[in-house]
Amino acid sequence: MVALAERLRPDLTVVGPELALTVGVVDEFQRRGWRIFGPSKAAAQLESSKSFAKQFMQRHQIPTAHYAICVSAEEVHEALKHFHVPIVVKADGLAAGKGVVIANTKAEAASVALEMLSGKMLGASGECVVLEEFLEGEELSFLVMSDGERVAPLVAAQDHKRVGDGDTGPNTGGMGAYSTPAILDDQMRDWLVAHVARPVVAGMRDEGMEFRGILYCGLMMTARGPMVLEFNCRFGDPETQPILMRLESDLVEALEASVEGRVSEGDFKWSPDASVCVVMASGGYPGTFEVGKNIVGLDRAAAVEGVKVFHAGTSKRNEEFYTAGGRVLGVSARAGDLETAVRRAYEACEKISFDGAHYRKDIAARALRK
């Protein structure tokens, strides 16, 4: 990455993937005096280590689920005595959205935890596991931009993690998301800034790990109040698509404000429109899948009013696109109301085809029922 930047000499680099943050690309660029948007390797531990994040939240009184950190079979069996089912089992390290299993029995929780600890399931990412109480409620993705001191909230979104309609099947990196003004009122937004986002940024600064960039707070809105499920240290996928589809101000200006230490609440202007993203995935995802399938219909999909098709796992040769990953495309749409945005996104999905393509048919369905 450093070698590439030496060649390109970019004015500003924006980090997308978590792995680049975890290996310290921001630190390396900053040492060379290059402008880069994102947190340091130390600050990125909020995402790269679930155990670090849980202990940090405990130290700074940030609301989260009860948990236990285990590094051996003995610790797993001892900890399970203190949990009711279902139990959430998480690999400590990065696992591309596949390191979380919801176990319906203690036997299943023990089996999954031990498989993670053995390294067979996720390699080094599972050398430490976190057991968590299962939280019920609506999930919410709440993102803020920080310059290490101040925070500016973005509009909220809701992700759909399970692979199948009706939230069935295994967890994925996200099968779609939507964003509307109704998803989060001003009062709750201010509460989340005051009780989650600002305490995280202040706590990281106090511990010598200044946090600059995007802090993504994955929340569960429970009967006990909002609880943090996880942090990401970057724009999340697929939430970024519907969030930025609603952005009316200049994104680059906001990114530069973070890099230069001058973030303010007024850095963003948002449309009152609704937006939605539907992920088109390869056959077999999130399990094993084949790549190299020819993708047709992209131009016809992009011609649908209010639609943008974002490429996630594609490659191009001879002016043709082919699948090159599990999640292939983020078909996104914006409209004056959620119903129209959803209809446009699915109309565009129907115009695209590749062998084995699948996508959820119920993105934002709960919101539409309400």
Protein Blocks (a to p, Z undefined) as FASTA:
>chain_A
ZZmmmmnopabdcdfbfmlmmnopmmmmmmnopacedddfklmmmmmpmklmmmmmmmno
pacddddddfbfklmmmmmmmpccddddddfbdeehpacccdfbfklmmmmmmmmmnomm
nommlmpccdddddeddddddddddehjaccddddddddfbfbghiiajddebjbdcddf
klpcfklmmmmmmmmmmmmmmmmmmnopacedjddddddddfkbpcdfbdcfbdcdfklm
mmmmmpmbdfklmmmmmmnopacfklpccdfbdcdddddddehiabdcdehiacehklmm
mmpghiacddfbdcdeehiacdfbfblbdcddddfbfklmmmmmmmmmmmpccehiacdf
kghklmmmZZ
